[in-house]
Amino acid sequence: MVRPLRVGVQLPEVEREVRWTEYVAMAHAAEAAGFDSIWVGDHLLYRGDGRPERGPWEAWTLLAGLAASTSRVGLGPLVTCTGFRPPGILAKMAAAVDEMSGGRLIVGVGAGWNKVEFDAFGLPFGERASRFEESFEIVRRLLAGERVTFEGRFFQAEDAVLCPRPARTPPLMVGSSGRRMLEATLPHVAAWNAWYEDYGNAPEGFEKLNTTITRAAEHAGRNPGEIDRSACVLVVLDDASSERPVDKGVRPVQAPMNRIAGHLRDLAEVGADEAILVVSPITEGSITALQEALAFLDG
């Protein structure tokens, strides 16, 4: 039986301090378990929320290492903040990671939201949608192999081109449901992703949100069927050792494994092409245990 949707897993972000050797072990476990993709968050710093200061490793450096340490899974940022890096440099980084992975990169993009990290690292936070629109145009055109000259309010490019030329154009995925973000991206992206809080972690919530994306795609002049629909899914395997706080109004998916597989089938039935599991706790053991859920899904 063909699996009804692709299934990925997000590797640790700020749940705890994770060293490189554990990331590699989890990536290998994901490949062995049959996951289709692995993802990393792109953040610089969290603080001021009543919890200790924390932050993940730099996302694109981590992706480069994972690209060289794996052989089959797709990989990408969930999602990269275009406000953290100049667009031309971001395109160069993405092209290099795609090359290192042998063409397995998915370039998830967003505008960012956590003002604390922008302020801490001296990055402008205001007018994020406008900044994103300009950055996205430069990034997508460079990755498509174009020679780019662009004069915007926030970003410029003068006869920019990626050398060496990328072997392919990596697919783009937008991680936002904001009107302006969708207007800028839906004419061009291969996929749209919703974080589990955006739809309540429930198939009926995803179905409702997905309908708005279909309408937005049609409004943008795009065939909605050309845009894959991706849903992040909060999965709690052990309440006692859960690492991720559960927000009010969000009901996590929990064991047994056939129940998790059933939830994923329900998502596929309401239009999801991909589910990215946000697992708590996120450990090598958790990833290996979820192989059983994938087996139920495949069966």
Buried (B, 14 or more C-beta within 10 A) or exposed (E): EEBBBBBBBBBBBBBEEBEEEBBBBBBBBBBEBBBBBBBBBBBBBBBEEEEEEBBBBBBBEBBBBBBEBBEEBBBBBBBBBBBBBBBBEBBBBBBBBBBBBEEBBBBBBBBBEBEBBBEBEEBEBEEBBBBBBBBBBBBBBBBBEBEBEBEBEBBBBEEBEBEEEBEEBBBBBBBBBBEBBBBBBBEBBBBBBBBBBBBBBBBEBBBEBBEEBBEBBEEBEBEBEEBBBBBBBBBBBBEEEBBBEBEEEBEBBBBEBBEBBBBBBBBBEBBBBBBBBBBBBBBBEBBBBBBBBBBBBEE
